[in-house]
């Protein structure tokens, strides 16, 4: 099979897409920044074709925008879009958790609790990036254990959008608070309390939505104040002229 075969190109494009997604979520490509196909291809040692296909995949996820003659850029998500994504994701994860709880083995539970321990270690080290990665892996593992491929596929289409809050607002959050949000979920999983898990997940997303809404409102207020100060400064300059 040659490197030009469609299957090979598709697998490579998926790898490039994951690389780009991680770069976006880590802040290497902030909102509104351009993603240059040739630069990415050169950095990854590949042709532009898989990079172009990867960007189309990210466009379908709502992460990037591609405009004729202007190329690709990272979308700046609106606060309402992020909050809406959390509402839908909560519903999906509640269903996933309900399905997973009926299938969990003792080894599955041990594995989830081990992820929780990793999360706490990252919080204790104040390592926000590691905490975000482990946080995502816990939610994904629960969805995988649900055993429903369609549900997992839908979840994965939403998760990058909702995880964008890590890039936008994560630096203002408390690692211990973030880790603590998962403690009730893990405690209920430990004793196989399905209803307890559902309540904990709903509470988890409600707290995050409230915090995110408040934080983004503060950001908008600060941006508006900065714009007002710049306008006043420019006006004062014109007066002196």
N, C-alpha and C positions, 0 to 999 in steps of 0.2 A: 504494500500500500504506500503510495507516494504522499509527500507532504501536501499535495494539492487536492487530495481526496476530500469530499465534503465532510465525511465523518471526522477526519483529523482536524479540519478547519473548525468544525463545530466544537470539538473538545477543547481546542486551543482558545477559541473565543470565550468559552465558559470560564477558563482559567484567567484570561485577561479581565473578564467582567468582575470576577471575585477580587482580583488585585486592585482594580479601579474602585470597586465599592469600598474596600477596606481603606484605600487612600482617601476617599471622600469622607468616610465616617471618622477617620482619625484626624481630619482637619488639614491634611496635606493639600487637598483641593477644597478650599472654602467656598461657600455660596457665591455665585456669580463669576467664579474663576473659569477660564477657558481650559479645555482639555484638548491638546494638539495631537492629532493622530500620529504624525511623524515622530514627535518627541517620545510618546509612549512606546511606539514600535521600536525605536532605537534603544530605549532603556530596557525593554524586555527582550530585545534580540529577535524580533519577529517581523513579519510583513505588516502592512497597514490593513490588510483584509480582515484578520481576526479582531483587530482593534476597532475597526469600523462596525463589525458585527456585535462586538461587546457593547459599544456605545448605543447601538440600536436597542439592545436588551435592557440597558439602564434607562433609556428613554421610555421603554414600555413600562418600567417600574415607576416612572415618574421622578427619577433621580436626576436626570440630565435633560436638557433641551437641545435639539439640533435644528439649526436654521440654515437655509441655503446661503452659501458664500460666507457664512460666519462661523461655521463649525459647531462644536459642542461646548456647552457650558453647564456648570452645576446649577441646578434650580435652587432658588431661594424659596423655601416652602413657607407658605402663610401659616400663621398660628392656628387659624381655624382648621386648616388641612391636617396639621399634626394632631390636634385634639380630636378631630373626626376619626383619624386612623386609630387612635387609642380606643375609642368607643367600639369600633368594629373588631379590633384585635382582642379586646376583652371578651366579647361574645364568642369569638373563635376559640380562644384559649379555655374558656369555661367548658365548651363542648369537648375540646381536646382532652382536658383534665378528667372530665367525666368518663370518657372512653378509656383513657389510660388507667384510671384507678381500678377498672374492672379487669385489667390485664396484668397488673404489676406483679412481678416475682420479688422474692426477697433480695435477689441480686440487683434488680432494677431500683428498688428503694435504697439499697446501699450506695448505688452509683449516684443517685440524685442527692443523697445526703453528703456524699463526698464532694460534689460540685458546690454545695452550700458551704462546706468547710473552706474550699478554695476561695469562694467569694469573701468570706470573713477574713481570710488571710490578706487578700488584696485590700480590703477596707482598712485593716489594721496598719497596713503599710502605706495607706493614703495613695495607692496606685490607681488613679481613676481609670486609666486606659485598660489595665488588666481587669479591673472590676467590671467594666462595661463588656468586655469579651466574655467573662465567666457568666455574667448576668444573662447575656444573649444565649449562651450555651445551655443554661438551665431551662429556659423557656423552650428552646428548640428540642431539648431531650424529652421534655414532657409531651410535646407535640408528636415527636417520633414514636413514643411509646403508645400513643393513641391508636396506632396501626391503621390510620386512614390516610392514604396517599393523596387523595383529593384535598382533604382538609389541610394537610401539611403543605401542599403546593400553594393553596390560597394564603396560608399564614406566611409563607416565605415571600409572597408578593407584597405583603404589607409590612413585614418586619423591618426592612431597610428604611422605609419612610418614618416609622415611629421611632426607630433607633437614631434617627438624625438629631433628636433632641440632645443626644450626648454631645454632638458637635456644637450645637447652638447654645445649649444651656448647662451642659454637664459641669463645666468648671465652677459653677456657682452652687453645686449641690454638695451635700455632706456624705462622704463615703459610708459612714456608719449608718446613716439614715437609709441610704440605698440598700445596703446589705440587710438591714433590719426589716425592710419591707417584705423580704422573702422568708423570714423566720416563721411566721404563722403558716405559710404554705408548706414549708418543709416539716414543721411539727405535725401538721395534719396528715401529710403523706406518711410520716413515720408510724402513725397508729392506724393507717388505712381508713381515715375518716373522710369519705368522699364529700359530704356536705360541708365539712370544715374546710376542705381544699377549695371548694367553689366559693365560699364566703371570703376566704383569704385572698383569692385571685381578684374577686370583684373589689375588695377593699384596696388591694395593691394598686389596681389601675385607677381607682377613684382618687387615691392620694397623689399619684403621679400626675393625673390630669389637673388636679387643683394646684399643685406646685408649679407645673409647667405653665398653666394659664397665668398665675401670679407673676412668674419670672418673666415671661414674654411681655406681659403688660408693662413691667418695669423697664424692659429693654426699649419698648416703643416710646415710653415716656421720656427716657434718657435721650433717645435719638431726636425726639421732638424738641426737647430743651436745647440740645446742641445746635439744631437747625435754627432755632429762634435766636440763640446767642450769636451765631454767625451772621444772621440777617441784621441784627442790631449793630454788629461791628461794621458790616459793610455800609449800613445806613449812616453811621457816625462818620465813616471815612468820606462818604459823598458830601456830607454837610461841611466838613472841614475844607474840602476842595472848593 
